[in-house]
């Protein structure tokens, strides 16, 4: 098993007002589309037992996922991010989702954010989201050699150099499904209601938490 890297990514040092951050967000949107992250998140939201009227995106970046869900599902959307981008015309709030009170929504989502956080911050985030949302769907990478090799061969040539470097580091920083399950149980206790979906080539994991 690969040991989890604690080294930061280039994106962690980009100034919030910089054009470089917008470029990162555009490359990240391309990665999402190549990995099928947007349709995957839509599929999970459509499986909600009650109609979804409002979606909260934790770490919304440029807002591309929210714009996609708004247009595809006709839902109200709002994003929170410590450094929100400007790639999409969606409402965003600048705040720390781990520690600050969050807007209420039917479902909270988070895509490719968890690996940027420490285990302790993920635990606090899961608890914090439960104070304003009854469900939290987290999509993130899996730390494993297979997705690292596939990302290097098939995704890196299609995105900018900085995003390619960060993408490889993101996989090294990610949690395994077993590690994430332990984080959810630590956050919510042994009776935590959640599932983890992992595809064949380990390209991502989806942690579906019900409070």
KEGUMAR-320198 format. One record per atom (N, C-alpha, C, O): residue number from 1; atom name; x, y, z. Coordinates in steps of 0.001 Angstrom, whole numbers. Layout:
N
  pos  site        X        Y        Z
  NUM    CA        X        Y        Z
...
END
This chain:
211
  pos  site        X        Y        Z
    1     N      840    -1199        0
    1    CA        0        0        0
    1     C      880     1255        0
    1     O     1894     1315      695
    2     N      477     2250     -787
    2    CA     1202     3515     -806
    2     C     1007     4252      514
    2     O     -106     4327     1036
    3     N     2087     4789     1042
    3    CA     1987     5615     2244
    3     C     1404     6968     1862
    3     O     1745     7519      815
    4     N      529     7503     2703
    4    CA     -110     8780     2398
    4     C      911     9913     2474
    4     O     1617    10064     3471
    5     N      978    10707     1402
    5    CA     1870    11865     1376
    5     C     1214    13034     2095
    5     O       10    13257     1963
    6     N     1996    13767     2845
    6    CA     1509    14951     3542
    6     C     2000    16240     2892
    6     O     1752    17329     3408
    7     N     2692    16122     1765
    7    CA     3201    17308     1083
    7     C     2036    18084      463
    7     O     1129    17475     -105
    8     N     2046    19407      564
    8    CA      971    20214      -16
    8     C     1035    20218    -1535
    8     O     2021    19774    -2123
    9     N      -22    20720    -2167
    9    CA      -85    20850    -3615
    9     C      175    22301    -4021
    9     O       73    23212    -3200
   10     N      508    22500    -5274
   10    CA      761    23845    -5776
   10     C     -443    24753    -5563
   10     O     -287    25934    -5254
   11     N    -1646    24204    -5728
   11    CA    -2861    24985    -5594
   11     C    -3006    25583    -4201
   11     O    -3640    26625    -4034
   12     N    -2425    24933    -3206
   12    CA    -2528    25412    -1832
   12     C    -1788    26736    -1624
   12     O    -1999    27418     -621
   13     N     -927    27093    -2570
   13    CA     -131    28306    -2413
   13     C     -523    29408    -3394
   13     O       95    30472    -3414
   14     N    -1559    29152    -4216
   14    CA    -1955    30136    -5223
   14     C    -2799    31227    -4576
   14     O    -3716    30938    -3808
   15     N    -2483    32486    -4890
   15    CA    -3250    33617    -4369
   15     C    -4677    33565    -4897
   15     O    -4906    33272    -6070
   16     N    -5647    33856    -4005
   16    CA    -7061    33724    -4352
   16     C    -7469    34639    -5495
   16     O    -8415    34327    -6218
   17     N    -6787    35749    -5674
   17    CA    -7139    36697    -6729
   17     C    -6344    36468    -8015
   17     O    -6480    37231    -8971
   18     N    -5539    35451    -8041
   18    CA    -4644    35224    -9166
   18     C    -5365    34578   -10349
   18     O    -6285    33780   -10170
   19     N    -4926    34939   -11572
   19    CA    -5430    34269   -12763
   19     C    -5033    32796   -12774
   19     O    -5688    31970   -13409
   20     N    -3952    32480   -12064
   20    CA    -3506    31080   -11994
   20     C    -4561    30215   -11321
   20     O    -4765    29066   -11713
   21     N    -5239    30763   -10301
   21    CA    -6280    30000    -9617
   21     C    -7423    29686   -10576
   21     O    -7945    28571   -10572
   22     N    -7817    30656   -11397
   22    CA    -8870    30402   -12381
   22     C    -8439    29322   -13368
   22     O    -9253    28499   -13786
   23     N    -7150    29325   -13743
   23    CA    -6651    28275   -14636
   23     C    -6722    26919   -13955
   23     O    -7095    25929   -14585
   24     N    -6366    26860   -12671
   24    CA    -6491    25619   -11923
   24     C    -7937    25132   -11940
   24     O    -8192    23949   -12164
   25     N    -8885    26043   -11704
   25    CA   -10289    25658   -11684
   25     C   -10749    25134   -13043
   25     O   -11519    24175   -13108
   26     N   -10285    25754   -14123
   26    CA   -10660    25277   -15454
   26     C   -10082    23891   -15718
   26     O   -10764    23027   -16270
   27     N    -8818    23677   -15322
   27    CA    -8223    22348   -15494
   27     C    -8924    21317   -14619
   27     O    -9123    20173   -15028
   28     N    -9300    21735   -13400
   28    CA    -9992    20813   -12511
   28     C   -11347    20427   -13092
   28     O   -11760    19272   -12984
   29     N   -12042    21384   -13708
   29    CA   -13313    21063   -14363
   29     C   -13098    20036   -15473
   29     O   -13906    19122   -15641
   30     N   -12007    20186   -16231
   30    CA   -11712    19218   -17287
   30     C   -11439    17833   -16703
   30     O   -11875    16824   -17259
   31     N   -10718    17786   -15582
   31    CA   -10463    16497   -14926
   31     C   -11777    15864   -14496
   31     O   -11986    14667   -14697
   32     N   -12669    16664   -13901
   32    CA   -13980    16151   -13495
   32     C   -14715    15535   -14679
   32     O   -15285    14449   -14573
   33     N   -14695    16231   -15795
   33    CA   -15436    15743   -16960
   33     C   -14789    14473   -17521
   33     O   -15493    13555   -17941
   34     N   -13470    14418   -17530
   34    CA   -12782    13225   -18028
   34     C   -13048    12019   -17133
   34     O   -13146    10891   -17616
   35     N   -13164    12258   -15836
   35    CA   -13416    11173   -14892
   35     C   -14897    10856   -14744
   35     O   -15259     9867   -14105
   36     N   -15764    11692   -15333
   36    CA   -17198    11463   -15197
   36     C   -17733    11824   -13828
   36     O   -18754    11282   -13404
   37     N   -17060    12737   -13121
   37    CA   -17471    13092   -11761
   37     C   -18848    13747   -11721
   37     O   -19638    13478   -10816
   38     N   -19141    14609   -12702
   38    CA   -20409    15336   -12679
   38     C   -21604    14392   -12833
   38     O   -22525    14451   -12018
   39     N   -21622    13514   -13863
   39    CA   -22728    12563   -13969
   39     C   -22826    11614   -12771
   39     O   -23921    11213   -12376
   40     N   -21670    11261   -12198
   40    CA   -21687    10402   -11017
   40     C   -22398    11087    -9860
   40     O   -23239    10478    -9197
   41     N   -22064    12356    -9614
   41    CA   -22720    13086    -8535
   41     C   -24215    13248    -8819
   41     O   -25036    13122    -7911
   42     N   -24565    13525   -10064
   42    CA   -25984    13644   -10427
   42     C   -26728    12338   -10137
   42     O   -27840    12353    -9611
   43     N   -26108    11218   -10483
   43    CA   -26752     9921   -10244
   43     C   -27019     9692    -8761
   43     O   -28082     9193    -8390
   44     N   -26079    10047    -7930
   44    CA   -26281     9864    -6492
   44     C   -27363    10799    -5971
   44     O   -28158    10397    -5120
   45     N   -27414    12029    -6457
   45    CA   -28434    12963    -5978
   45     C   -29825    12548    -6443
   45     O   -30794    12725    -5705
   46     N   -29943    12010    -7629
   46    CA   -31253    11568    -8114
   46     C   -31779    10377    -7325
   46     O   -32976    10091    -7348
   47     N   -30884     9683    -6627
   47    CA   -31301     8547    -5800
   47     C   -31742     8980    -4406
   47     O   -32024     8132    -3559
   48     N   -31807    10285    -4155
   48    CA   -32241    10773    -2845
   48     C   -33686    10337    -2581
   48     O   -34518    10429    -3484
   49     N   -34007     9866    -1371
   49    CA   -35376     9396    -1092
   49     C   -36431    10496    -1191
   49     O   -37602    10201    -1429
   50     N   -36042    11741    -1015
   50    CA   -36957    12867    -1154
   50     C   -36465    13792    -2254
   50     O   -35271    13810    -2553
   51     N   -37364    14563    -2863
   51    CA   -36927    15480    -3924
   51     C   -35854    16444    -3429
   51     O   -35964    17004    -2339
   52     N   -34823    16630    -4235
   52    CA   -33742    17544    -3896
   52     C   -34086    18920    -4468
   52     O   -34238    19083    -5679
   53     N   -34205    19895    -3585
   53    CA   -34534    21257    -4018
   53     C   -33341    22200    -3893
   53     O   -33243    23182    -4629
   54     N   -32429    21902    -2956
   54    CA   -31288    22801    -2749
   54     C   -30036    21968    -2480
   54     O   -30054    21046    -1664
   55     N   -28942    22308    -3184
   55    CA   -27679    21577    -3074
   55     C   -26600    22536    -2600
   55     O   -26463    23641    -3125
   56     N   -25836    22109    -1608
   56    CA   -24707    22864    -1079
   56     C   -23417    22161    -1473
   56     O   -23236    20980    -1176
   57     N   -22514    22882    -2144
   57    CA   -21236    22313    -2560
   57     C   -20133    22830    -1646
   57     O   -19863    24030    -1596
   58     N   -19495    21905     -918
   58    CA   -18395    22226      -16
   58     C   -17094    22226     -813
   58     O   -16706    21197    -1367
   59     N   -16415    23379     -874
   59    CA   -15211    23480    -1694
   59     C   -15582    23575    -3159
   59     O   -15100    22797    -3984
   60     N   -16444    24536    -3482
   60    CA   -17064    24603    -4812
   60     C   -16114    25042    -5909
   60     O   -16434    24877    -7086
   61     N   -14946    25598    -5568
   61    CA   -14008    26034    -6596
   61     C   -14616    27101    -7485
   61     O   -15088    28130    -7002
   62     N   -14603    26850    -8797
   62    CA   -15183    27789    -9741
   62     C   -16672    27641    -9936
   62     O   -17273    28435   -10660
   63     N   -17297    26641    -9309
   63    CA   -18743    26474    -9371
   63     C   -19256    25653   -10530
   63     O   -20464    25619   -10763
   64     N   -18368    24978   -11275
   64    CA   -18792    24235   -12465
   64     C   -19744    23087   -12127
   64     O   -20722    22869   -12841
   65     N   -19472    22355   -11053
   65    CA   -20352    21248   -10671
   65     C   -21731    21768   -10290
   65     O   -22737    21165   -10663
   66     N   -21796    22866    -9562
   66    CA   -23088    23440    -9183
   66     C   -23873    23879   -10421
   66     O   -25077    23641   -10507
   67     N   -23204    24514   -11372
   67    CA   -23878    24939   -12599
   67     C   -24427    23734   -13355
   67     O   -25532    23782   -13895
   68     N   -23658    22667   -13389
   68    CA   -24103    21432   -14052
   68     C   -25352    20877   -13377
   68     O   -26328    20549   -14052
   69     N   -25329    20771   -12051
   69    CA   -26475    20213   -11327
   69     C   -27697    21124   -11425
   69     O   -28824    20642   -11543
   70     N   -27478    22425   -11378
   70    CA   -28589    23374   -11516
   70     C   -29290    23193   -12861
   70     O   -30518    23160   -12931
   71     N   -28501    23076   -13920
   71    CA   -29083    22973   -15251
   71     C   -29688    21597   -15511
   71     O   -30703    21487   -16198
   72     N   -29080    20559   -14975
   72    CA   -29560    19198   -15229
   72     C   -30745    18815   -14340
   72     O   -31628    18074   -14773
   73     N   -30771    19315   -13098
   73    CA   -31766    18864   -12139
   73     C   -32749    19957   -11729
   73     O   -33680    19697   -10966
   74     N   -32551    21171   -12226
   74    CA   -33430    22291   -11906
   74     C   -33532    22478   -10395
   74     O   -34628    22518    -9835
   75     N   -32371    22592    -9743
   75    CA   -32314    22765    -8295
   75     C   -31657    24098    -7958
   75     O   -30898    24653    -8752
   76     N   -31962    24596    -6769
   76    CA   -31258    25765    -6255
   76     C   -29891    25318    -5765
   76     O   -29768    24248    -5168
   77     N   -28864    26118    -6008
   77    CA   -27512    25718    -5622
   77     C   -26823    26862    -4891
   77     O   -27118    28037    -5106
   78     N   -25888    26475    -4014
   78    CA   -25027    27434    -3337
   78     C   -23710    26745    -3008
   78     O   -23691    25575    -2625
   79     N   -22617    27473    -3158
   79    CA   -21309    26902    -2883
   79     C   -20580    27646    -1790
   79     O   -20795    28842    -1589
   80     N   -19719    26942    -1084
   80    CA   -18843    27566      -95
   80     C   -17415    27136     -401
   80     O   -17164    25991     -777
   81     N   -16480    28073     -234
   81    CA   -15082    27793     -528
   81     C   -14247    28879      145
   81     O   -14657    30040      171
   82     N   -13085    28523      689
   82    CA   -12222    29570     1266
   82     C   -11660    30515      215
   82     O   -11293    31647      528
   83     N   -11589    30048    -1047
   83    CA   -11114    30892    -2148
   83     C   -11964    30607    -3378
   83     O   -11485    29970    -4316
   84     N   -13212    31062    -3400
   84    CA   -14098    30745    -4529
   84     C   -13595    31344    -5829
   84     O   -13013    32429    -5845
   85     N   -13828    30618    -6927
   85    CA   -13416    31093    -8243
   85     C   -14532    31852    -8930
   85     O   -15505    32268    -8301
   86     N   -14374    32025   -10245
   86    CA   -15334    32837   -10990
   86     C   -15691    32171   -12316
   86     O   -16054    32858   -13271
   87     N   -15594    30871   -12387
   87    CA   -15797    30186   -13660
   87     C   -17269    29999   -14009
   87     O   -17591    29806   -15182
   88     N   -18165    30048   -13040
   88    CA   -19580    29801   -13301
   88     C   -20429    30834   -12566
   88     O   -20024    31384   -11542
   89     N   -21619    31083   -13118
   89    CA   -22531    32063   -12540
   89     C   -23423    31383   -11505
   89     O   -24599    31123   -11759
   90     N   -22853    31099   -10344
   90    CA   -23604    30479    -9249
   90     C   -23273    31223    -7956
   90     O   -22179    31771    -7823
   91     N   -24206    31249    -7003
   91    CA   -23924    31932    -5731
   91     C   -22888    31173    -4913
   91     O   -22958    29950    -4784
   92     N   -21927    31909    -4361
   92    CA   -20868    31315    -3550
   92     C   -20628    32168    -2314
   92     O   -20782    33389    -2340
   93     N   -20251    31506    -1245
   93    CA   -19932    32182        9
   93     C   -18504    31815      392
   93     O   -18131    30643      350
   94     N   -17708    32804      761
   94    CA   -16332    32548     1185
   94     C   -16311    32262     2681
   94     O   -16538    33156     3496
   95     N   -16036    31008     3037
   95    CA   -15953    30642     4454
   95     C   -15222    29317     4611
   95     O   -14955    28614     3636
   96     N   -14908    28996     5852
   96    CA   -14237    27751     6216
   96     C   -15312    26730     6585
   96     O   -15924    26827     7648
   97     N   -15540    25754     5709
   97    CA   -16626    24797     5919
   97     C   -16363    23852     7081
   97     O   -17294    23224     7586
   98     N   -15124    23741     7510
   98    CA   -14812    22858     8638
   98     C   -15288    23468     9956
   98     O   -15712    22754    10864
   99     N   -15212    24801    10049
   99    CA   -15439    25450    11346
   99     C   -16625    26414    11379
   99     O   -17181    26661    12450
  100     N   -17022    26960    10235
  100    CA   -18084    27966    10223
  100     C   -19460    27349    10009
  100     O   -19562    26302     9369
  101     N   -20521    27967    10525
  101    CA   -21885    27503    10223
  101     C   -22133    27518     8716
  101     O   -21686    28426     8015
  102     N   -22847    26510     8228
  102    CA   -23060    26339     6792
  102     C   -24506    26625     6404
  102     O   -25404    26479     7234
  103     N   -24747    27028     5159
  103    CA   -26119    27188     4674
  103     C   -26865    25857     4709
  103     O   -26259    24797     4545
  104     N   -28150    25911     4918
  104    CA   -28960    24696     4916
  104     C   -29239    24240     3487
  104     O   -29356    25055     2572
  105     N   -29345    22919     3314
  105    CA   -29642    22346     2000
  105     C   -30200    20941     2194
  105     O   -30062    20349     3265
  106     N   -30831    20415     1148
  106    CA   -31331    19038     1198
  106     C   -30186    18041     1143
  106     O   -30234    16989     1780
  107     N   -29148    18383      370
  107    CA   -27968    17528      237
  107     C   -26734    18416      146
  107     O   -26729    19412     -578
  108     N   -25699    18053      878
  108    CA   -24393    18675      712
  108     C   -23514    17745     -106
  108     O   -23592    16524       34
  109     N   -22683    18318     -954
  109    CA   -21770    17526    -1765
  109     C   -20363    18093    -1615
  109     O   -20177    19239    -1205
  110     N   -19390    17277    -1951
  110    CA   -17994    17717    -1939
  110     C   -17235    16864    -2934
  110     O   -17326    15637    -2901
  111     N   -16490    17501    -3814
  111    CA   -15789    16764    -4863
  111     C   -14316    17147    -4896
  111     O   -13970    18315    -5077
  112     N   -13460    16158    -4720
  112    CA   -12008    16322    -4748
  112     C   -11523    17367    -3750
  112     O   -10656    18186    -4054
  113     N   -12096    17321    -2563
  113    CA   -11708    18231    -1483
  113     C   -11109    17481     -304
  113     O   -10165    17963      321
  114     N   -11645    16310        4
  114    CA   -11285    15604     1239
  114     C    -9788    15357     1369
  114     O    -9247    15419     2473
  115     N    -9114    15078      263
  115    CA    -7678    14775      364
  115     C    -6855    16008      720
  115     O    -5703    15879     1133
  116     N    -7432    17207      565
  116    CA    -6733    18429      968
  116     C    -6769    18628     2490
  116     O    -6022    19442     3032
  117     N    -7634    17885     3167
  117    CA    -7841    18067     4604
  117     C    -7110    16993     5397
  117     O    -6841    15903     4893
  118     N    -6795    17316     6635
  118    CA    -6236    16311     7543
  118     C    -7349    15368     7982
  118     O    -8526    15688     7816
  119     N    -6999    14210     8541
  119    CA    -8052    13339     9076
  119     C    -8929    14066    10090
  119     O   -10149    13901    10077
  120     N    -8333    14859    10960
  120    CA    -9100    15579    11977
  120     C   -10049    16592    11343
  120     O   -11178    16758    11806
  121     N    -9600    17267    10289
  121    CA   -10462    18236     9610
  121     C   -11613    17546     8890
  121     O   -12721    18082     8854
  122     N   -11375    16377     8321
  122    CA   -12460    15632     7695
  122     C   -13514    15222     8712
  122     O   -14712    15290     8435
  123     N   -13073    14803     9875
  123    CA   -14013    14433    10942
  123     C   -14864    15633    11336
  123     O   -16082    15513    11466
  124     N   -14236    16781    11525
  124    CA   -14969    17984    11903
  124     C   -15893    18444    10789
  124     O   -16996    18919    11060
  125     N   -15460    18312     9539
  125    CA   -16309    18699     8414
  125     C   -17563    17835     8365
  125     O   -18664    18357     8192
  126     N   -17412    16540     8513
  126    CA   -18568    15637     8497
  126     C   -19548    16007     9600
  126     O   -20758    16023     9372
  127     N   -19050    16299    10773
  127    CA   -19926    16702    11874
  127     C   -20596    18041    11578
  127     O   -21782    18219    11855
  128     N   -19840    18982    11017
  128    CA   -20367    20317    10757
  128     C   -21467    20281     9696
  128     O   -22490    20951     9841
  129     N   -21264    19510     8641
  129    CA   -22274    19409     7592
  129     C   -23588    18849     8149
  129     O   -24670    19269     7738
  130     N   -23485    17907     9079
  130    CA   -24683    17300     9662
  130     C   -25544    18283    10439
  130     O   -26703    17985    10729
  131     N   -25012    19432    10777
  131    CA   -25789    20441    11510
  131     C   -26741    21208    10589
  131     O   -27664    21865    11069
  132     N   -26528    21132     9275
  132    CA   -27375    21895     8358
  132     C   -27929    21078     7188
  132     O   -28769    21572     6436
  133     N   -27470    19839     7030
  133    CA   -27908    19014     5901
  133     C   -28138    17576     6369
  133     O   -27367    17066     7182
  134     N   -29186    16914     5868
  134    CA   -29441    15523     6265
  134     C   -28628    14493     5507
  134     O   -28657    13311     5849
  135     N   -27900    14922     4477
  135    CA   -27121    13974     3670
  135     C   -25872    14680     3159
  135     O   -25894    15870     2845
  136     N   -24782    13921     3082
  136    CA   -23500    14455     2611
  136     C   -22885    13439     1665
  136     O   -22566    12322     2072
  137     N   -22714    13825      389
  137    CA   -22121    12948     -619
  137     C   -20730    13475     -964
  137     O   -20589    14576    -1496
  138     N   -19711    12684     -658
  138    CA   -18317    13083     -846
  138     C   -17715    12254    -1976
  138     O   -17740    11024    -1926
  139     N   -17183    12915    -2982
  139    CA   -16459    12239    -4060
  139     C   -14994    12627    -3947
  139     O   -14652    13809    -3899
  140     N   -14136    11618    -3905
  140    CA   -12708    11914    -3824
  140     C   -11910    10802    -4485
  140     O   -12460     9780    -4896
  141     N   -10629    11015    -4578
  141    CA    -9713    10057    -5175
  141     C    -9389     8933    -4194
  141     O    -9760     8985    -3021
  142     N    -8693     7923    -4697
  142    CA    -8252     6790    -3879
  142     C    -6735     6684    -3992
  142     O    -6185     6722    -5092
  143     N    -6079     6555    -2878
  143    CA    -4616     6402    -2880
  143     C    -4263     4962    -3257
  143     O    -4406     4037    -2458
  144     N    -3801     4802    -4490
  144    CA    -3458     3473    -5000
  144     C    -2618     3650    -6259
  144     O    -2779     4635    -6980
  145     N    -1734     2715    -6525
  145    CA     -840     2836    -7673
  145     C    -1591     2789    -9007
  145     O    -1176     3439    -9966
  146     N    -2690     2030    -9082
  146    CA    -3415     1904   -10342
  146     C    -3954     3249   -10827
  146     O    -3648     3630   -11957
  147     N    -4736     3990   -10042
  147    CA    -5200     5294   -10532
  147     C    -4058     6290   -10773
  147     O    -4174     7160   -11636
  148     N    -2962     6173   -10025
  148    CA    -1824     7057   -10244
  148     C    -1235     6832   -11633
  148     O     -921     7792   -12336
  149     N    -1084     5576   -12030
  149    CA     -545     5250   -13349
  149     C    -1523     5673   -14446
  149     O    -1112     6261   -15446
  150     N    -2812     5380   -14266
  150    CA    -3805     5724   -15286
  150     C    -3931     7235   -15456
  150     O    -4070     7724   -16577
  151     N    -3884     7976   -14350
  151    CA    -3956     9432   -14417
  151     C    -2752     9984   -15180
  151     O    -2894    10882   -16009
  152     N    -1581     9447   -14898
  152    CA     -355     9913   -15548
  152     C     -407     9689   -17050
  152     O       16    10550   -17821
  153     N     -918     8546   -17470
  153    CA     -917     8190   -18891
  153     C    -2025     8901   -19670
  153     O    -1791     9401   -20770
  154     N    -3234     8944   -19095
  154    CA    -4391     9366   -19874
  154     C    -4871    10792   -19586
  154     O    -5452    11423   -20469
  155     N    -4647    11316   -18377
  155    CA    -5187    12626   -18011
  155     C    -4132    13727   -18097
  155     O    -4406    14816   -18601
  156     N    -2944    13446   -17611
  156    CA    -1902    14486   -17561
  156     C    -1644    15157   -18913
  156     O    -1470    16375   -18949
  157     N    -1611    14410   -20034
  157    CA    -1355    15087   -21324
  157     C    -2466    16050   -21749
  157     O    -2259    16848   -22664
  158     N    -3634    15998   -21112
  158    CA    -4783    16794   -21534
  158     C    -4999    18034   -20678
  158     O    -5922    18808   -20935
  159     N    -4164    18233   -19671
  159    CA    -4331    19380   -18770
  159     C    -3001    20113   -18619
  159     O    -1965    19630   -19077
  160     N    -3031    21287   -17971
  160    CA    -1828    22066   -17774
  160     C     -815    21367   -16883
  160     O    -1159    20467   -16117
  161     N      435    21791   -16991
  161    CA     1514    21150   -16219
  161     C     1250    21228   -14719
  161     O     1405    20232   -14012
  162     N      850    22405   -14224
  162    CA      618    22571   -12787
  162     C     -483    21648   -12299
  162     O     -349    21007   -11256
  163     N    -1582    21581   -13060
  163    CA    -2697    20717   -12667
  163     C    -2301    19242   -12725
  163     O    -2763    18439   -11914
  164     N    -1444    18889   -13685
  164    CA     -982    17505   -13787
  164     C     -145    17117   -12571
  164     O     -308    16031   -12013
  165     N      757    18021   -12167
  165    CA     1583    17774   -10981
  165     C      691    17642    -9745
  165     O      871    16733    -8934
  166     N     -266    18555    -9611
  166    CA    -1162    18527    -8459
  166     C    -2045    17285    -8472
  166     O    -2317    16706    -7420
  167     N    -2494    16873    -9656
  167    CA    -3346    15696    -9734
  167     C    -2646    14447    -9232
  167     O    -3243    13646    -8511
  168     N    -1396    14275    -9604
  168    CA     -633    13129    -9122
  168     C     -441    13203    -7605
  168     O     -547    12196    -6905
  169     N     -158    14413    -7110
  169    CA        4    14576    -5673
  169     C    -1319    14363    -4941
  169     O    -1334    13869    -3814
  170     N    -2427    14735    -5578
  170    CA    -3738    14520    -4963
  170     C    -3982    13040    -4700
  170     O    -4505    12665    -3650
  171     N    -3601    12206    -5654
  171    CA    -3776    10760    -5465
  171     C    -2899    10275    -4312
  171     O    -3322     9432    -3521
  172     N    -1694    10800    -4216
  172    CA     -800    10397    -3123
  172     C    -1325    10864    -1762
  172     O    -1042    10236     -742
  173     N    -2089    11965    -1741
  173    CA    -2620    12504     -486
  173     C    -3968    11889     -108
  173     O    -4426    12052     1023
  174     N    -4601    11191    -1033
  174    CA    -5960    10702     -815
  174     C    -6004     9592      233
  174     O    -4985     9005      596
  175     N    -7207     9330      700
  175    CA    -7448     8265     1671
  175     C    -7919     7007      945
  175     O    -8525     7088     -123
  176     N    -7638     5849     1529
  176    CA    -8217     4609     1018
  176     C    -9664     4523     1507
  176     O   -10027     5213     2461
  177     N   -10503     3687      870
  177    CA   -11877     3519     1353
  177     C   -11941     3071     2813
  177     O   -12811     3516     3562
  178     N   -11035     2200     3213
  178    CA   -11017     1762     4600
  178     C   -10692     2894     5557
  178     O   -11289     2997     6629
  179     N    -9750     3741     5177
  179    CA    -9410     4883     6016
  179     C   -10573     5856     6111
  179     O   -10833     6416     7175
  180     N   -11286     6061     4984
  180    CA   -12402     7001     5010
  180     C   -13549     6458     5847
  180     O   -14213     7213     6558
  181     N   -13784     5161     5768
  181    CA   -14829     4564     6603
  181     C   -14529     4790     8077
  181     O   -15434     5062     8866
  182     N   -13265     4678     8445
  182    CA   -12885     4904     9840
  182     C   -13112     6359    10240
  182     O   -13496     6632    11377
  183     N   -12880     7298     9317
  183    CA   -13114     8713     9610
  183     C   -14597     8990     9843
  183     O   -14957     9737    10753
  184     N   -15454     8389     9025
  184    CA   -16899     8593     9192
  184     C   -17366     8032    10532
  184     O   -18166     8657    11228
  185     N   -16867     6856    10886
  185    CA   -17256     6266    12173
  185     C   -16736     7087    13338
  185     O   -17409     7202    14362
  186     N   -15555     7657    13198
  186    CA   -15042     8530    14253
  186     C   -15909     9776    14385
  186     O   -16153    10251    15494
  187     N   -16374    10305    13258
  187    CA   -17183    11525    13279
  187     C   -18569    11285    13847
  187     O   -19090    12122    14585
  188     N   -19177    10145    13511
  188    CA   -20587     9932    13823
  188     C   -20858     8776    14780
  188     O   -22000     8563    15189
  189     N   -19825     8037    15134
  189    CA   -20031     6927    16060
  189     C   -20192     5607    15334
  189     O   -20302     5584    14108
  190     N   -20207     4506    16073
  190    CA   -20264     3170    15467
  190     C   -21545     2903    14690
  190     O   -21563     2028    13824
  191     N   -22622     3639    14978
  191    CA   -23881     3442    14266
  191     C   -24031     4330    13051
  191     O   -25145     4510    12561
  192     N   -22946     4889    12550
  192    CA   -22998     5809    11410
  192     C   -23636     5133    10200
  192     O   -23343     3979     9890
  193     N   -24516     5876     9523
  193    CA   -25243     5360     8357
  193     C   -24570     5903     7091
  193     O   -24748     7069     6738
  194     N   -23799     5054     6418
  194    CA   -23100     5497     5219
  194     C   -22755     4313     4334
  194     O   -22782     3163     4773
  195     N   -22432     4607     3087
  195    CA   -21951     3596     2149
  195     C   -20797     4185     1361
  195     O   -20671     5405     1252
  196     N   -19951     3320      810
  196    CA   -18826     3757      -16
  196     C   -18875     2997    -1337
  196     O   -18895     1766    -1361
  197     N   -18892     3750    -2435
  197    CA   -18956     3163    -3776
  197     C   -17593     3329    -4441
  197     O   -17049     4431    -4491
  198     N   -17045     2222    -4951
  198    CA   -15731     2231    -5598
  198     C   -15848     1529    -6947
  198     O   -16282      378    -6994
  199     N   -15466     2198    -8064
  199    CA   -15548     1551    -9373
  199     C   -14378      601    -9606
  199     O   -13471      476    -8784
  200     N   -14434      -58   -10749
  200    CA   -13502    -1134   -11071
  200     C   -12042     -688   -11059
  200     O   -11190    -1385   -10508
  201     N   -11744      466   -11662
  201    CA   -10349      886   -11805
  201     C    -9913     1856   -10714
  201     O    -8877     2508   -10847
  202     N   -10681     1958    -9650
  202    CA   -10325     2748    -8473
  202     C   -10106     4224    -8803
  202     O    -9290     4895    -8170
  203     N   -10844     4724    -9801
  203    CA   -10654     6114   -10229
  203     C   -11181     7106    -9216
  203     O   -10750     8259    -9200
  204     N   -12119     6677    -8356
  204    CA   -12675     7568    -7333
  204     C   -13433     6725    -6318
  204     O   -13653     5531    -6522
  205     N   -13829     7363    -5222
  205    CA   -14723     6751    -4247
  205     C   -15803     7776    -3912
  205     O   -15544     8979    -3881
  206     N   -17011     7287    -3664
  206    CA   -18109     8142    -3269
  206     C   -18589     7681    -1900
  206     O   -19052     6551    -1743
  207     N   -18476     8558     -914
  207    CA   -18916     8275      451
  207     C   -20262     8959      644
  207     O   -20350    10187      611
  208     N   -21295     8177      842
  208    CA   -22679     8687      939
  208     C   -23129     8582     2391
  208     O   -23415     7490     2882
  209     N   -23192     9727     3080
  209    CA   -23482     9774     4515
  209     C   -24908    10254     4739
  209     O   -25311    11277     4186
  210     N   -25673     9528     5544
  210    CA   -27025     9951     5953
  210     C   -26984    10229     7463
  210     O   -26525     9407     8257
  211     N   -27478    11409     7826
  211    CA   -27461    11803     9242
  211     C   -28789    11418     9908
  211     O   -28976    11663    11100
END
